[in-house]
Amino acid sequence: MSAAAEVKERLNIVDVVSPYVPSLKKAGKVYKGLCPFHTEKTPSFVVYESTQTWRCFGTCGEGGDVFNFMMKAEGYDFVEALKVLAAKAGVVLEKRTPQAEAADKQRKKLLEIVAVAAQFFHKQLLESPSAQFARDYVARRELGRETISKFQLGYAPNQRDALKSALLKRGYAEKDLEAAGLLVTKENAPSIDRFRNRFVVPIRDIRGRVVGFGARALKDGFGPKYLNSPQSNIFNKSEVLFGLDVAKSAIREKNRVVIVEGYMDALQAHERGFANVVAQMGTALTEPQLKQLKRFTDTFVLALDADSAGDAATLRGINVARGVLSDAVVAVPTMRGTVQLEGKLNADIRVATMPLGKDPDDVLKTDPALWEKTIAEAQPLVDYYIHAITADLDLNEAKGKSAAVQRIIPVIKEIPGAVEQAHYLQKLARLVKVDERTLRAELERFSAATNAKPARRQRFSSPPPPPPFPEDGETTKPARRAVKSSTRLENRCLGTIIAKPELLSYVNRALYDVGIDVLAVSDFADSVNGALFLAVKQWAISEAPTLESLMPVVPEELHGHLATLVSLWHNQPAIPPDESLQKDLPKMIVRMRRLRLEETIKELNMLQIGALEAQDRALLARCQTDISHAKATLNELDKAHDSLSIMGRRRLEEKYLG
């Protein structure tokens, strides 16, 4: 049995969900409560103890197993959710190399050390007589007791080794304190505390674990005004967003995150009740930071100081945002009869610029209403970007106009939808005072040039050899529970794509041709399969996908499941020919969706019975509407299945009859 399956068997999903849904109560054969992922007054969140699944029948419309829930609730990826739930269930994950085990052990030790350091600094701020001027500073910044406690704010004493001595007394080794970034070592001199006579802010990862510190000098002569922990095994400031651990619930509830430049701005926002604010740690926005935020919302507001708006670092961050958040992949048929996978902007990115001479901290302290207004009136990213990248140009001269067009046309090309593109072409025409038809022609020339690169021709290859996985691991043993038919179908589908990666683009084209969505993570009810598909999808469209190149992109925790799927492929009685796979795989995906819909209808029928017994008319009406919609979708899938069968017959006829 795989570790993920063992976790599911040992944990009861009701116990895992209950702390997140205080309103959860038993209602007949199910548990019902208010959905933790959106605001509602009528309970629409249902947990099925019999199947160990959950579903929201309200605004979210989402559902899944215990892993999906933790991923949604905490913003974890699958591997993070697996580690947290495995620890909760007492399940030991698959054996790792001695080097990996040693690295994990060291990482845990460093996390423990910085957590103890955070307690030390916090106690100093609250109790030390020498920290009075630090407490005065906190009072001047108007940060209250709740904020001080929630963020565990602290003070580093004005001594060379106050923290070092305290930690050595607790049995920690000096080399580990250095590895955690808490000490500074100079040549021919003993190590000293890195943070001295500073206001200290612990920096936590998305799971709420202290990974480092930011510190502000309170007097001159103590180095730079702001000092962060150095890069270490546990701290990388380009991968951490200050405050995300406490802001993620508010971000999801408001469906918007506000990103400020420094942790003092973020602290002030939380003090004033704006809990959906995070800070980017003084660096330009990075891909890991944005991907973390994308787990909670599609709406991003960059709250910039007036003097930094439009500077090089800000524009770099915005360029990163445009790239990272353009990750919605859609299938588009081409003139060659192939399918091109295109990225479309999948987020609403806006920019809020503070009034001249003020930063977010100033606005929040003096006029919270102005802050709300400024955030609400944030400019769409494209409007801001057009203004920022043309600020240095003379738009009255031909040279300046040409440069503006060359800078803005690529941005307009990325905008999905003809109406929005036309809007910004008109805006550009007014800006540079050039006829819109000329700009339209320029856009078409640019689009043709960027799309001119020919698509790589896919070739069907023979199945890859079995991978060099150990045969004696637990992952290849049969599970104690019978595998559900839907999971068997998912395993077969995913195993086929791993063996024949070129089929993914083919199957997406076939599905698109019959008017249904391309294969997506949401098609996999088993969260392990869904997590593996995320890696397989990117690998399958790479230049030369081989099993060896797949291994590095699959998380180590999923290697066992990957081995199982490859083994299933090679151990079947006969490897199907490519023609058969082309015909069967799209229909297999339709059947996967059909099984999920049938399961949903069963859940709705169960919920409907409970609604009848409780005489809950609103819930009953919603169940009937959802059942009707699900049955209509079933009919669409049946039509698609028939069309796929017809298409398969026609392709064979074309091949053999011409």
N, C-alpha and C positions, 0 to 999 in steps of 0.2 A: 504494500500500500504506500502510495506517495505521501510525503509530509503534508501536502495540502488536503488530501483526502482524510488523513488521520486527524488533522485539526478540525475539519468539519464534523467528523464522527464524535469527537470528544466534547465539542462545544455545543451548547444549545443557543441558537440564534436569539431567542427571547432574552436570555441573560446578557448577551452582548449588546442588543439594541436598547434594552430598558433604560440604562443611564442616559442615553441620548434622547429618549422619548418618555419623559416623566408621566405623560398622560396615557401611556400604553396600558390597556386593560383587556381582559379576556371577554370576548363576545362570541359565544357559541364555540365553534371549533377553531376560531382565529383570535388574534389579538389586534385591537384597533387603537389608534391614537392620532394626535396631530402630527403632521409630517414635520420632521426637523429641518427640512431643506427648503421650505417656503412658508410664508405666513398664511394661516387659514384658521377659520373658526369651527368648521365641521370636520371631524376626523376623516381623513382619506388614506391614512397610512396603515397598511395591513401586514401583519406578520403571520406566516403559516408555519406553525410548529411541526406539522406532519411532513412537510417537504423541506423545512429549514430554509425558507425563502421569504422575501419581503417584496412589497410593491406599493407604490404610491398611485392612487387612482385620482389624484387631483392634478395640480398644475405640473408637477414634475413628470409624471407618467413613467417613472423609472422603477427598476426593481433588480433583484438578483439574489445572490447568496450572501453569506456572512463576510466574504472578502469584498464584494462589491459595496456592501454597506460601509465598511471601514474606509475604503478608498474614497467614497463619497463624503463621509462624515468628517474625516481628518485630512483629506487631500493627499493621502498616500498613493504611491504607485503599488502595483501588485506585490512586489518583493517586500516593500515596507510593511504592507498589511499582513503578509505571511509571517514576517518576523515577529510582529507585535502579537498576533493571534497565536502563533506557535508557543511563544513564551507564556501566554495566558493559559494555554491548554496543556503545557508541560510536554510539548512535542519537541524532540531534538531534530533539527533540520539535517539534511543529508551531510555525510562526512565531507569535510573540506581538507585541503592540503595543509600540512603542518605550518607552512608559511602564512596561509590565510588565517589559520586559527591564532597564530602568534600575533598577527596584525590586529585581529579583532580584540584580543586580550589587551594589547597595548592601547587601542582606541578606547576601550571601556575604562581603563585606568586613567587616561587623560581626561575623559569626560567626568569621572568621579572627582579628580583633582580640581578642575575648574568649577565644578558645582560647590565644592567646599570653599574655594576661594570666593565665590559669589556670596556665600553665607558670611564669610569673614568681613568682606567689604560692607555688606548690608548692616551687620551688627555695629561696625565702626561708625557708620553714619548715624545710626539710631542712638548709640550709647556713649561713644567716646567724647570726653570733654574737649579734646583737641580738634574735634570735627564740628565745633560750633559754627565756625565761619562757613563750612560746607552746608550746614543746615540753613544758615542765613541765605546762602546762594540759592538753595532749593526754594526757599520762601519767596525770594525775589523773582524766581522763574514761575511762581504761583503754581507749583506742583503740590497737590494735597497728599494726605496720608494714604488714600486708596491707591493712587498712582505709584507712590513710593513703594508700597507693599507689592502691588501687582507686578511691577517690573523689577523688584528686588534691587532698587537703586542703592548705591553704596559710596563709600569714601576710602581712598587709599591713604594711609597715614604718611606723614612727612618723615619717614625713617628709611634707612637703606635696606633693611631686611625684615621689616615687621611681618609681612606675609610669609616670606621664606622661613623664618623661625617658627611661625605658627604651624606651617605645613610639615616641616621636618619633625616637629614634636609629635605630630600625628602619624609618623612612620613613613611618610612619602620620601622617595629618593630625590636628591637634588637634580639628577639627570632628567627625571620625569617632569619636574617643575620647569626645567628649561624647554623640554619638548612641548609642554603645554603653552609655551609663550609667556610665562609669568616672570621669568628672570632674564636679566641681561648680563652677559659675561664679557668682560674686557680682558685684554692680554695682561698676564702677570698680576691679576687682581681677582679677589673673590667675587662671585656673582652677587648681584643686587636685584631688588625688586624692580620690575619694569615700570610699574605704576606707583608713583609717589606724589602725595599732596594733590590728588586729583579726584574730581567727581567721577564715579565709575558707573557705567551702565552695562549690565550683562547682556550679551547677545545670544539669542537662542535660535535653534533650528526649528523647523516646522513641527517637530514633535515636542517642543518645549524644553529641550535639553540645552544647558549652557554650553556654548562652544568657544566663546571668546569674550572680549570686553572692548568697549569703547570708553575712552576716558578724556575728560576735559580739564585742562589746567585751570586752577583757580587763582594762581599768582604768576607773575612774570618770572622768567629764569628757570622754568622747569620744562624746557623743550618746546615742541610744537603745541599749539593751542588744543588740537585734537590728536589723540594717539589711539590707534587700534591695536589689538593683538596681531602678532605677525602670522603669516601663513604657517599652518601646521597640519598634522594628520587629522585634526578635528575642525579646523577653521579655515575657510576660504571665503573672503568677503564678497567675491563675485558670485557666490552660490547661495548667499544668505540674504534675506530681507528682514530688517529689524522690525519686530512687532507682529510678524505674520502668525506666530503661534497663538497670540491672543486676539488677533484681528480676523482670523479666517471665518468665524461664525458670522460676524457682522458683514463681512464682504459677501458671503453667500446670501444672507438675508436681504441686503440692499442691492445685490447683483451689481456691485460697483466697488472697485478698489481705487483709492487715492494714493498716489506714490509721491512722497516728498523726498528731499535730498539728504536730510540729516536726521539722526535719532532724536535730537532735541525738538525738532518740528513735530515728529511723530508723537513724542511724549505729550507735548502741548495739545495735540489734537485729541488724544485719548482723555486727557484731563478735562477737556471741554465737551466730552461726550461723543466725539466723532470717532467711533471705534473701528471704522473700515479703512484706517490709514496705516501705511507701512513706509519704511524708509529704505533707500537704496545704498546706504552705507558710504556715501560720498563718491561712488564710482558711477560710470555710465551704466545704464541698464544692460543686463546680460541675458543671454539665452536661458541659462538655468533658472534665473530669477523669474523670468516671464512665464516659463513653463510651469513653475510652481503656482503662480497666480492663476494661470489658465484653468487649473483644476477647480477653482471656486467661482469664477465669473468671466464673462465675455466683454465687460465694460471697464476700461482703464482710463483714469484721469491722471495725467502728469501735472502735478502742482509745482510750478517753477518760480524761483525768485525772479524778480523783474530784471536783475542784472545778469542772470545766467541764461535767460530765454534766448535761444538762437545761437549760443556759443557752440564751439566745436564738440565738446563732450556731450552736450544735450542732443545735438543732431546725430551723433554716433549712436546714442541710446535709442533715439527714435527710429533710426535705420534698423537697428537690431530688432526693435519691436515690430516694425513692418515685416521683417523677414520671418521672425519666429511665429508671429500670430497669423501668418498666411499659410496655415497648415490644413485647411479644409480641402481635401482632395476630391475632385469630381471627375467623372469619366466623360470625355468629349470625343465623339466620333470625328475622324479626320477624312480628308478627301481621298486618302489612300485606302480607306476601309479599315484602318486600325483604330485603336482607342488611345488617346493621349490623356495622361493624368495631369491635371492642372491644379495648382494651388490657388485658392481664393482667400481674400482677407476675411478672417473668421472672428473678428473682434471689432468692437467700437472703441477706437482709441481717440482720446481728446486731450487737449492741452489747456490748462488754466494758468494764466500768468498773473501774479500778484500785482497790486498797484505799485507804481514806481516808488522805489526807496523802501519797500517793505518786503519781508520774507514771511513764509507761512506762520512762523512763531509770533511775529508782530500782529498779524491780522487776527489770529486765533485769540490772542490775549485781549486785544483792544476792541474787536468787533466780530464776534462769532457769526452774526447775521451776514456780514460782508463775506466771510469765508464761505458760508453756504451758497450765497449768491454767485460768488466767483466760480465755485465748483460746478454749480448748476448751469452756468453760462459758458462752460469750457468750450473752446473751439474744436470742431472736428479736426482730426490730425492733418488731413490734406490741406485744409485752409491755413492752418498754422504753418505747415511745412512750406507751402508756396510762399508765404510771407517771409519766413526765416531764410530760405535759400536764395531769395532774390534781394535781400536787404542791402547787399554790397554792390548791386548793379545799378547802372544809370539806364533806366528804362525809356529814356527819351532818345537814346542813341541806338543805331542799328545793331552795333556789337552787343550792347547790353540786352536788347530784345532777343537776339539770337541765342545768347547764353541762357537767358531765362527759359526759353522754349526747350532747349536741349536738357535743362535740368528738370523741368516739370513734366514733359511728355512721358518719360518712363514711369513717373508716379501715377499719372492718369491711366496709363495702360493697365496698371495693376488693379484698378477699381473695377469690381464686378458690376455688371448691369449697364446697359446702354444709356439709361436716363441719367444716372450719376455721372457717367463719362461726359455726356453732353453738357451737363451742368458745369463741370470744371473746365471743359473746353471753352464755354462761353465766358467763364470767369477769367481764364487765361487770355482770351481775345481782348477783353476789356482792359486787362492789366498791361498788355504790351501794345494795344491798339493795332492789332493785326486782324485781317478778315478771318472769321471762324472757319471758312472752307479751306483756307491755306493751312490752318492748324490741323484740321481733320485729315488732310492729305499727309501732313507730317506724321501724325499718329499712325496712319495706315502704313506708311513707309517704315516707321520704327517697328511696328508689329510684325510686318513681313520679314524684316531683317532678323528679329529675335526668334522668329519661328522657322527660319530657313533651314536650320540644322536638321538633317534627315533623322527620322526615328531609327533606333537600332532594330534590325530584323531579329525576331525571336526564332530560335531553332529548337525543335523538340529533341531532347537528349535522352539517353538511356538513364534508368534510375541510378542514383548514386549508390556506392557500396555502403554496407552497414557501417556506422560510425564506430570509433574505437572506445565505446563505453564499456564499463565493467558489467559483466553478466551476472554477478552475484549480489547486486545491490537490491535493496528493498523496493526500488522504483519499478522493477520489472516483475515483481510478484503480483499475482492476481489479488484484487481488493476483496475484503471480506464481504462487502455489500455488492449486490448485483449492479452492474453499470447500467444506467438508464439508457433507453433506446436513443434519446436525443443526444446524449453524450457520446454514444458509439458513433452516431452519424457525424457529429462534430469532429471526433478523432479521425474518422475516415477522410473527411473533407480536408482537414488541416494536414494530415499525413500525406495526402495526394499532392497538395500544393508544395510541401517540403520536398517531395520526390521529384516533382515536375514544376518548378517555379515559373516557367514560361506560361503555364496555364492560367496564372492569375489575371494577366491582362486579357487573355482570351475570354475567361469566364465573366469578367466585368463587362466586356463588350456584349456578350450574349445576353446578360441580364439587362443591360441598358437598352438593347435592341427590342426587348419585349416590354419595356416601360416600367421596370422596377429598379430599386436601388442596387448599387454595386455592393460587393461583399464588404462588411464592416465589422468592427469589434462587437457591436450590439447584436450581431447574429449568433454569437457564442454565449449560450446560457451558462456554461461552465467557465468560471472566472479564470481558471488556469489556462484554458484554451484561448480565452480572450487576450490575456497577457502575452502569451506566446505569439498570437497572430500579429500583435503590434510590431514585434521584431521581424517576423517572417515577411510582413507586407513590405517593409522598407528594403529588406534583403532581396526579395523576389524581383524587384525592378532595378536592381543594381546591374553593373556592366556584365559580370560573369558570376552569377550566384552558384556557389558550391557549398556542400555541407561544411567544409572546413571554414569557409568565410562566414557561415551562419553562426558558428559556435561563439565567436567573440561578441556578437551583438545580442545574444540571448543571455539574460541574467543567469548566473551560476545556479541559482535555486530552481530554475526551470530545465536544467540540463537532463535531469532524470525523466521528466515528462517528454522532452524532445526525443530521448533515446527510446522511450516506449512507442511513440508514434512512428519513428523510423523502423523499429522492429515490427510493428503491425503491418507496415507496408511490405516489407521484405518477406514476412512469414505468411502472406496470403497464398492460397493454392496456386493462383496464376496471376502474373502482373498484367493488368488490362492493357490493350493496345492504345496508342495515343488517340485514335479516332473514337474509341469507346469513351475515353476520359473526357474528350471535348464535348461529347454529347451528354454524358452522365453527371459531370460535376455541377453544371448550372442547375440541373434538376435536383441534385442533392441539396444544394443551398436553399432552393424553394421548399423542399421537404423540411429542412431545419427550421425555417421560418414558420412553416405550417404547424409543426409540433409545438413551437413556442406559443403560437396563437391559440392552439387548442388547450394548452395548459392555462393560458390567461383566461379563456372562457370558463374553464372548470373553476378557477379561483373566483371569478365574478359570480358564477352560479352559487358557489358556497357563500359568498358575501351577500348575495341577494336573499338567500334563505334567512340569514341572520337579520337582514333589514326587515323582512316580512314579520319575523318573530318580534322584533323590537318596534314594529310599526313606524320605522324611520322612512318616511315618504321621500325625503330628499335623496337619501342614499339609494333607495330603491330605484328612483328615476334615473340616477346617475349610472347605476349598474345596468339598467336596461339599455340606456344610450350606448354605453361602452360595449355591451354584448353585441348590439346591432352593428356598431362600427367594426368590431373584430370579425364578425361574420362577413361583412362586406369586403374586408381585407382578405379573408380566406377565399372568397370568390375571385378576387383579383389574382391571387396566387395560383388558383386552379387554372385560370385562363392563361397565365404566364407559363405554367407547366405544360399545358397543351401546345402553346405556341413554340416552346422549346423543343417539344417532340417533333412538331411539324418541321421546324427549322433543321433539326437533325436529319430527318428523312430527306429534305430537299438538298442538303449538302451532300449526302451520299449519292443522290440521284445525279447531281451536277458532276460529281467525281467520276462515276462509272458510266453515265450516259452522255455526258458532255452538254 
